[in-house]
Amino acid sequence: MNQKPITLTNLTTEQVEMMEILWSLSDFAEVEAWQSTLSPEELEMSETLMQLVILETVDEILADEVSDACAYLKKFQL
């Protein structure tokens, strides 16, 4: 499967900075350690941003699978 860049739009400057920190962390233990230093509001934002990344990734996977399925089904169209 080809890895495509993940794009999140309409982020605030603070959210972009938080994403840059998240991308710099090498594993989930580092993420948890970093999150333990955040305020409750920042923690919520970091979790929301991670969920957005997961959703964007799932959307890309599904788009590829649906595209493949549609191409396969076209073989059977009359």
Helices and strands as residue ranges (DSSP letters): H 13-24, H 28-35, H 40-74
